[in-house]
Amino acid sequence: MKVRKAVIPAAGYGTRFLPATKSQPKEMLPIIDKPTIQFIVEEAVAAGIEEILIITNHQKASIENHFDRSFELEYFLQKNNKTEELKIIQRISSLANIHSVRQKEQKGLGHAILCAKTFVGNEPFAVLLGDDVVVSKVPAIKQLCDQYEQTKSSIVGVQQVELQNVSKYGIVSPIHELSDQFRLTEINSMIEKPAIEQAPSRLAVLGRYVLDPHIFSLLENQTPGSGGEIQLTDAIKRLMPKRKVFAYQFEGRRYDVGNKLGYLEATVDFALNRDDLKEDFFQLLKEKVYRND
């Protein structure tokens, strides 16, 4: 079955970016001039996703507004002959069929995904977390969708992380070693944010999943795990004895924009890849480095 639906959890408080996130969602923080969540939505659209559900909370109406029409702004741009800006704004509202539902309590990622049960129904669905922006020739989530169509099983997207960083992620236990030639393996366990000595590998789940809808029956009775929250990782682990779960080492340059340094790195790299900015920005960087030498 083709993966048609995607869920984007965006109900967290974004405490790592306070005070900037006191009154605006972290997902709306821009990489230059585009909110980070728009990169995630565009990745899903490029993968052929037809319906997208964003999980929000009562403080995040600006996310919903961003993907809606803004007739007053469109009129202003049209009246002032700002044709290119008008095209950009109109394109945002026509990216895909975008819906939203509010997570009334912050009980963890697993609980956020459970809020999508009615939207998903009895279909496989993609999950894209907003903290990971991936630049790749083939959209990262499409790579997973393609694998799902072959395996008919849940897939988690992974990449290698440094050993000292395993405690920041969900870590999988692969049945086979992965390489550039062999990127898919069944997994027999997952651990959420393990200590270094408990990590079964360095393969971290990096914000991309394609899941069987059976996961909802497990999330409904999932007990709190790491951090006292309902963890998606724990539910996936309970899924494994019932149905196969695979890890796919997706291709692409990943930016951890939920981390301040990762966010800055993404901003620099994206600026250096834009024709309208790269020359002036590169010159600015050289001047800054020279002055601090």
Number of C-alpha atoms within 10 A of each C-alpha: 10 14 22 19 22 28 28 25 26 26 25 20 17 17 12 12 15 12 10 13 16 13 10 18 24 28 25 17 18 15 21 12 8 11 17 22 27 20 19 22 25 15 22 28 21 16 20 17 23 16 19 24 21 23 23 23 19 10 14 21 14 14 22 14 11 16 21 15 15 13 10 9 12 18 12 12 17 15 10 9 11 12 12 10 13 16 13 10 18 16 13 16 16 12 16 18 14 18 14 20 18 19 22 13 11 14 16 20 19 24 22 29 22 20 20 23 16 8 18 22 12 12 16 24 25 27 21 25 17 22 22 23 26 23 16 13 9 14 22 27 29 22 17 27 28 15 19 25 14 10 13 18 18 29 27 29 23 24 19 16 17 9 14 10 15 25 18 13 19 23 28 26 20 19 14 12 11 17 9 9 6 11 16 24 18 19 20 15 20 25 22 22 19 18 14 14 9 12 21 16 18 21 26 29 23 25 22 25 26 28 24 21 16 16 20 22 13 19 22 14 10 18 13 15 14 14 11 10 16 25 24 22 24 22 21 24 18 16 19 17 11 9 14 15 24 25 27 25 25 25 19 15 12 18 20 19 22 19 14 12 12 17 20 15 16 20 17 17 13 15 19 16 11 11 9 10 12 16 13 13 15 14 11 12 12 11 12 11 10 9 8 6 6
